[in-house]
Amino acid sequence: MDAYAPALEHDPAHIPVLFAEVVEALAPSPGETLIDCTAGLGGHAAAIASRLGPEGRVVLFDLDPGNLERATERVRAALNPGDPASARVVGVRENFAQAPAWAAREGVRADLVLADLGFASPQVDDAERGLSFRRPGPLDMRLDPSGPVTAAELVNSLDERELADLIFRYGEERHARRIASKLAAERRVAPIMTTDRLASIVRSVVPRASGSIDGATRTFQALRIATNDEIGSLEALLGSIDRWSGRTDEAGCWLNAGARIAIISFHSLEDRPVKHAFASVVQTGRARAVTRRPVTPGDDEQRRNPRSRSAKLRVIRLDGGDAGGND
C-alpha cells in the first residue's frame, strides 16, 4: 500500500476497496485517459492519475455533488501537482450510464474505465441520506439529492404486489410477500418516512437466524437499487461495452483499442451481468480477460474494512487478444 500513499494523503482514512489490485490490473501508462464512472471520493482515480502524468486525462462521473467536488480537487492534485486547476481533469455530474454518450459527444476515447459500484463511507454513514438503518434518518436513499423519487415514495405508493416484486427482485428476499403485506398494513396507520421505522417493521416479520445478516438488509438493498435505478444504469454501461466493434472511427465510439475496463461489484445482482457481459466480449475475440477469476479482498483488507467483504473485481482488455473466459 505504501506505493500509493501520495494518492491518499488528502484523506488517509478513506482507502478504496481493492485499491492496489485495481491500479495493478488497469496498468495505467503516461498520457492515457481514464473515465471513472463512480468517482466517489476519488481514491482510485487519484492513484491512477499519479501514473498518467500531466499529459494524461481523467473524467470523473458522480451524482453526488459533494463527492464530485472533492474527487475532482483530489485528482487534479495527483495528475499534475504543479497545476492544481488542470483542465485535463473534468467532473461530470451525471449517471455513469451517460458516460459513453458524453465521451462520444466530447470526442474523448478512454484507455481506462473504472466503475466501483459501492458507496463512499460518508454516504452510508450520513443518516440524512437514509442509506443505512444504523441510525435513524429520513427514508430517502437517493444518490443524487435532486433525484425524482425517494425510497419513502416507493414504500408508500406502490401497491402491495409491486412492492413485494421489488423486494424480491432487487433484494433476493424470500420473505418479500410477507414484508410487503406488513408494510401495506403499517402505512395505512401512518406513512413510513424514516429508516428506523422501516427497519423495525421489516424485522418484525423476518426471522433472523443466529449469526445471519440483519433482517432489514435485503429490503434496504432492494429499495436503494430501485430508487437509483442501479441495475438499469449498469446494464446500459455494459451494453455500450458489448457493442464495441474494435473500430475507433465509428460514430459513437468512446473506447480505444487496448482499453482496460474494471468493474467492482458487491452483490450477485451486479456481478452476474458484469460476468456475462465480459464473457460475451471475450468469447467473440474482441477482448481478453485480465482477471480470469474475480479478485476479492484479502483477509487483511477485510479486517480493516468490513464493508469490502463482498467486493469482486473483474477486468477485461479490449485488444482483440486470445479469447478466454471468466469464472
Secondary structure, 3 states (H helix, E strand, C coil): CHHHHHHHCCCCCCCCCCHHHHHHHHCCCCCCEEEECCCCCCHHHHHHHHHHCCCCEEEEECCCHHHHHHHHHHHHHHHCCCCCCCCCEEEECCCHHHHHHHHHHHCCCEEEEEEECCCCHHHHHCHHHCCCCCCCCECCCCCCCCCCCCHHHHHHHCCHHHHHHHHHHHHCCCCHHHHHHHHHHHHHHCCCCEHHHHHHHHHCCCCCCCCCCCCCHHHHHHHHHHHHCHHHHHHHHHHHHHCCCCCCCCCCCCEEEEEEEEEEECCHHHHHHHHHHHHHHHHCCCCEECCCCCECCCHHHHHHCHHHCCCEEEEEEECCCCCCCCC
